[in-house]
């Protein structure tokens, strides 16, 4: 799953990309920066950068994508859970032809 966040990581490796992006859950203020990442599995994320994120979207072969914008003050794993639920719903609708 690809995602963009303004929540700061526990370790900022700027200007290099953060291969082990860990959300700083003690700091819920949004940053002026944003981070383009991939969720590998629960609790494991990798910063990939905007160019790689856009390249993956372009190479995916899909004509349309759904961007899920959530409210503020949400914990990352709660957002990922809601996103997975929405994706499952969309997949079911596609499979049924509706």
C-alpha positions in Angstrom: 0.0 0.0 0.0 1.3 3.4 -1.0 0.7 6.4 1.3 1.7 10.0 1.9 1.9 11.4 5.4 2.8 14.6 7.1 3.3 12.8 10.4 7.0 13.0 11.4 9.1 9.8 11.7 11.0 9.0 14.9 14.2 9.4 12.9 14.5 11.9 10.1 17.2 10.8 7.6 16.8 13.8 5.3 18.1 14.3 2.7 18.2 10.5 2.2 15.1 8.4 2.2 14.2 6.6 5.4 14.3 2.8 4.8 12.7 2.1 8.2 10.0 4.8 8.5 8.6 4.6 12.1 5.8 7.1 13.0 6.5 9.3 16.0 3.3 8.6 17.9 4.3 11.1 20.6 4.2 13.9 18.1 0.8 14.3 16.5 1.4 17.7 14.9 1.6 17.7 11.2 4.9 18.7 9.6 5.4 21.2 6.8 7.1 18.3 5.0 5.4 15.2 3.6 6.7 11.7 3.2 5.9 9.3 0.4 6.0 5.8 1.7 5.0 2.1 1.3 3.4 0.0 4.0 5.2 -3.3 3.9 3.2 -4.9 6.7 1.7 -3.9 10.0 4.2 -1.6 11.8 6.8 -1.7 8.9 7.0 1.2 6.5 9.5 2.5 4.0 9.9 6.0 2.7 10.2 5.7 -1.1 10.0 9.4 -2.3 7.6 11.1 -4.5 9.1 10.1 -7.8 9.0 6.4 -7.0 5.4 6.8 -5.7 4.2 8.5 -8.8 6.1 6.0 -11.0 4.5 3.0 -9.3 1.0 4.6 -9.7 1.7 5.2 -13.4 3.1 1.6 -13.9 0.2 0.0 -12.1 -2.0 -0.1 -15.2 -5.0 1.3 -13.5 -6.8 4.2 -15.2 -8.3 5.5 -12.0 -7.0 5.5 -8.4 -8.8 6.3 -5.2 -7.2 8.7 -2.7 -8.3 8.3 0.8 -8.0 11.4 2.9 -8.7 10.9 6.6 -9.2 13.4 9.4 -6.5 14.6 11.7 -5.5 13.0 15.0 -5.8 9.5 13.7 -3.3 6.7 14.6 -1.6 5.3 11.5 -2.7 1.7 12.0 -6.3 2.8 12.4 -6.1 4.6 9.1 -4.5 1.6 7.4 -7.2 -0.6 8.8 -10.0 1.7 7.4 -8.2 1.9 4.1 -7.9 -1.9 3.8 -11.7 -2.1 4.6 -12.4 0.4 1.8 -10.2 -1.4 -0.6 -11.9 -4.7 0.1 -15.3 -3.1 -0.5 -14.1 -1.7 -3.8 -12.7 -5.0 -4.9 -16.0 -6.7 -4.1 -17.9 -4.1 -6.2 -15.5 -4.6 -9.1 -15.8 -8.4 -9.0 -19.6 -8.2 -9.0 -19.7 -5.8 -11.9 -21.4 -3.0 -10.0 
